[in-house]
Structures are given as structure tokens and as C-alpha cells.
């Protein structure tokens, strides 16, 4: 049976023990504070250090895709250890990472590399990586894995309640957010990432109402096959959110609580809450 390894980028937010369990090969993206460029690898830039620095900084850091040479290095090593590599990336519409991975495949052994645009970040991407790893362990072909992930993507969402519009607006990645001015910066925006598009799901005035809105949202989209709770430097609220949705946990599957990686934190800011979900497939229904 051919051995398949899965490669992805650091926006996937996979817990470290899952990365080790599935031998996922991860290419770090980068956060730049002025002229200082730090790999989003948990070593050069840890989550606690990043969020502390983000709140203290007068200037918003920027993010960057990995250099091509680094992607080539990770892919080359993966190809040495496997017969085929399935490389799953952040959305091509939101980042240059997908293009970097495609170039890396072209410069190594393109016949042995399958590059897939996940159309998601955070655990929306992470759940696709887990699915690919589990399928590979069960002997699925690269073609079968691609087909499954493409079918899974319309069922996959990341929802989040941000503490402020400011970071999203200043990042410039979402056009409608850039138009938000004045008092709207003081509200708590609810956003959804679905099929590469970030959309507004409403605005509330307080953190408690944002929390309640998230709980209501996750109940509305149930039943689920995968669920992760997400946060940015907000662990106590994340634990509370996990407890508030215990009734819809996927069967026999502990729900991870994930602190969102710095390269995403740049765009959403601290004190955000959310979840990454895959909706259960329903007979005779279509995803939104």
C-alpha cells in the first residue's frame, strides 16, 4: 500500500499532539513586526508572547506567506518519507500560500503531489487535514482524498465573535470591514468564513451577547460531525463556550479547545471566540 503524507500550512491550527499523531508536515507562515519577521511555528513566536505583544504594539503587524524555498524543503523531505503527498492549503482567495505550495510541487515531483485549496483557515482547514490523514491511514488514494475534501468543504464553517472590528478593518483583507467607521468599532462583530468568503453575521454591543449569539449559531447549524472551540488569548471564555454547547458534541469525540495561531490572530485580534465545524451530511439537503 502506497504511503501518503499530508502537508499543510500553519493556519490549520491543529493541536500539536494531532500533528505528531498523524505526522503532518507543516510549513510555517510569518508574522512581521516592523522589520522583524517571525515564523508562526510555536518556537520563534509562541501564542502567549504574540498576543501580549499584539495588544501592546502601536502598529498592527503584518503577515506573509512562507518563502518558496521553505515550502520546497518541507515537501522534499515529505516525498522522501512517502510515496505521495497531499498538500492542503489556506484559501487562494485570501492568501498567497496556495500559490507557493503549487510552485513547490512543480519544483519537486508534481506527479506525486496533490495540492488542494481547503477554502478555509483555522480548524476549518484543520478538520480537512485530519480527514485526509485518516483516509490515508485507511488506504485511500490521493484522488479519493481530494474528492472527499471537495465534498466536505461546503459543509465546513468557521464562526467567530470578535472583540472589536479594529484588527479586521486594519488588516485590509476583508473589503466590507474596511468601510466600518466610528462607533461601529465598539461593537462585537460576528463573522463567518465559508468557501473562502468572510461575511458578517451581525453585530452586538457586549461580550455576553456575542457569547450568546455564538451558542445560538452552533445550535442552529447542528447536527455536526466535527467541532472545535476557538479563541484568541481568551481561554476561560473558550472553556465556558465548550460547556455551553455540550449537548451537540459529535458522538464519542472530545472537542478540542484551540488558541488560534498568531498569523490569524493578526486579523481578528485578542479576546475573540469561535468554533470550526463540519456539519453532518443530511439526506436530500444541500449546504448553504
N, C-alpha and C positions, 0 to 999 in steps of 0.2 A: 504494500500500500504506500502510495506516494505521501511524503511528509509535507504538510503545508504549515507555514508560519504566518502569523498576522502582524502587520506593521501599521502603525498609526502615528498621529502627532499628539503633542502634549495637551491639546484642548479636549482630549477624550475624558479627562477626569477619572480614569479608572483607579480604584483603590490599589495601593502598592502590592497588597497580598494577591490580588487578582492578576496583576501584571506578572508577578513571579509564577503563580499557578499555571497560567496559560502561556508563559514565555513570550509575552507580547513585546515586540520591538518598537520602541517609542523614539521619535525624533523630536527634540525639544524646540518649541518656538521661543521667541525672545521678547523681553521687556526692556525698554530703553528709558533710563532716567538721564535726560540730557545726553552727554557723550558716553555714558556708561551703559553697556549692553550686557544683560544678564540672561543666561539660559534658564528657561522655565522648566527646570529639571528636578526641583526639590533640593538641590545642593547649592548651586550658585544663588538661588533665590527660593527661600522657603516661604510657605504661605504666611505664617505669623509675621516674619520680617517684612514681607511685601505689604501686607495690609496696614501694618504700623507705619511704614514709610509712605504709603499712598495717602493716608489721612493727614500726615504731617507736611507733605510736599505742597508747595505753592503752585507747581506746574504739573499738569497731567502727564504721566509717562506715555510713551507710545509703544506699539507692538510691532513685531516684524516676523515674517516667515523665516524658517530655518534656511541657512545658506545651502545651495545645491550640493556642495561638497560634503556637507554633513549628512544629508539625506542619502547620497550615494554611498557613503561609508557604512551607514546602518543597513542599507539594503544589500550591499555586497556581503556583509557578514551574515545576514539572514539567508541569502542564497547559498552560502557555503554550508549552512546548517540545515537546509531544507531543499526539497525538490521544486517547490513553488512558494511564492509569497503573495498573499492578498493584502494590499495596501489600502487602508480606509482612511479618508481624509475629512477635514473640516470643509464646509461648503465652498465651492469655487466662486460663488457669487459674493462671498463675504471675505475671502482671504486668498492670498497667493499660494497657500500651502499645496493645494491640489495640483497646480501647475508645476511646482517644484518636484512633487512626487512623480508626475508623469515624465518629466525630464530625467529624473534619476532612473526610472525604469528604462527609458530609451538608451541611457548611457551604460547600462549594465547588461541585462539579459531580458529584453521585453517579452519574449515568448514564455518566460517563467514568472512573470509578474502581472497580477490583475489589480488595476487601480480603480477604486470605487469612490465616488463622491457621496458621502453619507448624508449631505444636506443638513447636517446638524452639528452642534458642538456640545460640550459637557457630556452628561450621561445619555443624551440623545445619540451622540456618537458612540459613547462607551458601551451602550447596550448592543449596538450593532457589532462592535468588536467582540463582545462576549459571545454573541450568536455565531459569528464566524469561527471563533476558536472552538466552540462546542461542536459545530458541524464538522470542522476539520478533524477533530479527535474521533468523530464517528465515521470518518472515511469519505465525506462528501467531496465532490470535485470543485475546483475553482468556479466553474460555470454554475453549479448548483448553489454555491455560496453567494455569488453575485445575484442570481435570480431571487434567492430568499431575502437578501438585504433590500433589493429594489422593491419587493412586495411589502417589506416591513416598514419602509420609510414613510408612507402616508399614514401609518398608524402611530408614528413616533412624534412626541412633542417635548419641548422644554417650556414650562411656565415659570414666571418669576415675578415677585413683588419687590421692586427696587425701593430703596430708602429715599432716593432723590432722582430727578431727571438729569441732574448736572453732568454726571460722568457719561451717560449715554449721549447727551447732546454734544458735549465737548469732544467725544471720540470721533464724531463725524461719520460713523459707519451706517447710521440709520437716518434717512432723509427727513422723515416726519418729525423725529426727535429734535433735529436742529432748529425747527421752527417754534419750539416751545420756549416761551419767554416769560419773564416777570413772575407773577405769583404761582404759575404752574410749576415752577421749580421746587416749590414747597410741598407739592402733593406726592403721593406714593404711586408711581405708575405700575400697572400690571401689564406684562408683556408676554407674548407667545412667539417662540421660534418654531416654524413648521415649514418643511420643504424649502429651506434656505431663506425664508422671508420672516423678518421680525415685524410683528404687528402689535398695536395697542389693544389691550383687553379692558381698558378702563383706568380710572384714577380715583383714589380715595385720599382722605385727609390725614389719617392716623395709621400708625403701625398696627394697631389692633384690628382696624378694619381691613387692612391689607392681609393680615393673617387669616381673618375670617373669610375673605374673598378667595384666598388660595385653597382653604379647606373645602369651600363650596365648589370650586373649579374641579378639584380632583375627584370629588364625588360625582360631578356631572359627567366626567369622561370615563368613569368606571363602567364595566369591569376592565381590569388591567392584567397584562401578562408580565410586565416589568415595571418596577417603581423604585426610584431613588429620591431621597430628600437632599436638596442642595442648599448651600448657604455661603455667604462671604463674611468671614470673621463674626459669625453670629451663631455659635454652637448651641447655646441654651434655647434659643427660639427654634432652631432646627430640631432639637430633641422634642420640644413641645409639639411641633408640627407633625413629627413622626407619630407621636402618641395620639394626636387628634384624628389621624386617618388610619388607625389600626384596623378598623372594620373592613377596609378594602385592600389590605395587603394581599399580594399574589400568594396563592396557597403554598405552604411549606417553603417559603423563600424569605429569609431575613432581609429587611430593607436597609441598604447602606445609607449612611448619612455622610455626605461628601462636601468638604470645603472646596469651593470652586477654585480652579487654578489661576495664578496671577494674570496670565495673558487674557483671560476672560474678565477677571476682576477689574482690569483697567477700564473696561467699557461699562460695567454695571455698578462699580463702587462697593464700599463696605455695607454691612448690615442688610444685605439682600437675602431673601428666602425664595425657594422654589422647588420644583421637582422635575425629574426627567422620567418620562413614562413611555411605555409601549402599550397601546390599547389592545385588548383581546380581540381577535378576529370574530366577527359576528356573521352568521349565515345571512345571505341576501341583503348585505349592507355594504355601503362604501364609506371610506374615510372622508372627512371634510378636507 
